[in-house]
Amino acid sequence: MGLVQLIYVSDLVNKDETQLASIVASSVRHNQQNGITGMLLYSNGNFLQVLEGERDAVDKTYARICEDARHTNAILI
């Protein structure tokens, strides 16, 4: 399989920045386990993330993010 890239934006629920450390820790842990690379940007209550990896791993990661109660309004770009 080849490398795929997925980009999305989402909002931090209630702009609760106390959640940022746990979101980053979870992202690093899951991405390492699943061979995902990319970047995560945060500014003023909004995320932009690029996920790169094998299609199945990227799709599962994005699905998990969409189900995460700390994110809302996820939009695939």
C-alpha positions as CSV (number, residue, x, y, z in Angstrom):
1,M,0.0,0.0,0.0
2,G,1.0,3.6,-0.6
3,L,1.2,6.6,1.6
4,V,-2.0,8.7,1.9
5,Q,-2.5,12.0,3.5
6,L,-5.7,13.3,5.2
7,I,-6.2,16.9,6.4
8,Y,-9.0,18.0,8.7
9,V,-10.0,20.9,10.9
10,S,-12.0,20.7,14.1
11,D,-12.9,22.8,17.1
12,L,-11.9,22.2,20.7
13,V,-15.0,21.7,22.7
14,N,-15.7,24.8,24.8
15,K,-12.2,26.0,23.9
16,D,-11.1,24.1,27.0
17,E,-7.3,24.5,26.7
18,T,-6.8,22.3,29.8
19,Q,-7.5,19.4,27.4
20,L,-4.6,20.2,25.1
21,A,-1.9,18.2,26.9
22,S,-4.0,15.1,27.0
23,I,-5.0,15.5,23.3
24,V,-1.3,15.8,22.3
25,A,-0.3,12.8,24.4
26,S,-3.1,10.7,23.0
27,S,-2.2,11.8,19.5
28,V,1.5,10.9,19.9
29,R,0.8,7.6,21.5
30,H,-1.8,6.5,18.9
31,N,0.2,7.8,15.9
32,Q,3.3,5.9,17.0
33,Q,1.4,2.7,17.5
34,N,-0.2,3.0,14.1
35,G,2.7,4.3,12.0
36,I,1.1,7.7,11.4
37,T,3.1,10.9,10.9
38,G,2.0,14.4,10.1
39,M,1.4,17.6,12.1
40,L,-1.1,19.0,14.6
41,L,-1.7,22.7,14.8
42,Y,-3.8,24.5,17.4
43,S,-4.9,28.2,17.5
44,N,-7.7,29.9,19.4
45,G,-9.9,26.9,19.8
46,N,-9.3,25.3,16.4
47,F,-7.2,22.4,15.2
48,L,-5.7,21.6,11.8
49,Q,-4.1,18.2,11.5
50,V,-2.4,16.4,8.7
51,L,-2.3,12.6,9.0
52,E,0.0,10.5,6.8
53,G,0.4,6.8,6.7
54,E,-1.2,3.6,5.3
55,R,-4.8,4.2,4.2
56,D,-6.4,1.9,6.8
57,A,-4.4,3.4,9.6
58,V,-5.2,6.9,8.6
59,D,-8.9,6.2,8.1
60,K,-9.1,4.5,11.6
61,T,-7.3,7.4,13.2
62,Y,-9.6,10.0,11.6
63,A,-12.6,7.9,12.7
64,R,-11.3,7.8,16.3
65,I,-10.7,11.6,16.2
66,C,-14.3,12.2,15.0
67,E,-15.6,10.1,17.9
68,D,-13.4,12.0,20.5
69,A,-15.7,14.1,22.7
70,R,-12.9,16.8,22.9
71,H,-13.4,17.6,19.2
72,T,-16.4,19.0,17.5
73,N,-17.2,20.1,13.9
74,A,-14.6,17.9,12.3
75,I,-14.4,18.8,8.6
76,L,-12.3,16.8,6.1
77,I,-10.4,19.0,3.8
